[in-house]
Amino acid sequence: MCDRESPAVPIIKRTRTPKTANFYNVAYERGEKRLLKTARQMEGLEAEIAVLRVEILKLMKSKPEDFDFRLLTHGIDMLVKAVATQYRMSPRATKHLADHMTNLLNSLGDQFLPAAR
């Protein structure tokens, strides 16, 4: 056996990590921080899904020389994942989907079997 001492391990002083809510604040200016605060209060992914849909449409309408197929497929992939996530998020989302499906089926039923007058 060797009687050498093990090399000294430097002591790393850990600083307290910022709270999650304030983590990104350092990257934003005053007005953007207000937007970030508002964004934190939003529930669901409806706004993000809407933005993705608009951006995908803009890509599809772009001039042929500006068209970026990889960007389009990436946008569509993100949209699919966002929609799937939206409906996997909570029991409330499950109820929301069930309500939408019920309304759709009722609407179809009304079109094919009108109520007696």
N, C-alpha and C positions, 0 to 999 in steps of 0.2 A: 504494500500500500504506500501511497505517496502522502507525505506530511504537509504538502502545500496547502495553503489556505485557499478557499474558493474566492474567485475574483469578487470584488465588492459590487453589489447590485445597486445601481443608482436608484435613489428614492424619488419617485415621480409624484409630485404634489398634484393631486387632482383638484381641479376647480369645479365648482358646482355648475352643472349644465343648466342652460336657460330653460325656463318652462316651455313646453311645446307651443303654447299659444303665442309666445313672444319670440320664438326661434327665428322666424323669417323677418322680423321687424327691422333688423340691421340692414337688410337689402333694399328697403323701401324708403321713399321720401314721405313727408307728412301726409299729403293727399292720398298716396297709395296705402299708407297705414290705415287711413279711415276706410278705404275700400276693403282692405284685408279684414278689418274688424267686422264689417258688414258681411263679408263672404263667410266668415266663421259662423255666423248666425243662420246661414242658409241650411236647409235640410234637403237631402236628396241630390240627384244628379241631373235634374231636368234642365237647368240652365246650361250645364256643360254639354249635355247631349244636343241641345239646340245649337250651340256654337259649333260643335263638330259637324252637324248636318249642314249648316250654312257654309262652313269652310269647304266641305266636300263638294257642295254644289258649285261654289266659286271655282274650285279646281276643275270640275267637269266642264265649266263654261269657258275655261281659259283658252287662249289661242293655241292652235296645234303646236307651234314652235315653243310655247311656254309650258306645254303639258308635261307633267311629271307623274308617270304611271306609278312609280314606287311610292311617291308621297300620297297619291290617291289610295293605293291599297293599304298603306299604313294608317291613313285617316279612317278608312272603312273598318279596319281591324280594331282601332281604338273605339270607334262607335259601337261595334258589336260587343266589345268587352264592357263598355260603360253601361249599355242597356242590360246586359246579362247581370252585371253587378248591381244595378239599380233594383232588379227584382229578386236578388238574393240577400239584400241587406237586412231586412227585418220582417217581423210578422206584419207590421203595418204595410210594408211594400207588398206582401203576399195578399193581404186584404184588398189593397188598391188594385192589384192585377185581377183578383177575383171579381171585384166590382166592375171593372172595365169589361171583363169577359161576359158577365151577366148582362150588362147594358148592350153589348154587341149582339148577344144571342136574342135578347128581347127585341132589339131593333130588327134583326133578321126575321124573327117570328112575326112581328107586326107587318112586315112587307109581304110575307108569304101567306099569312093567315090574318087578314084584317079583322079587327074586333067587330062583332055584330052591332049594328046600329038600330 
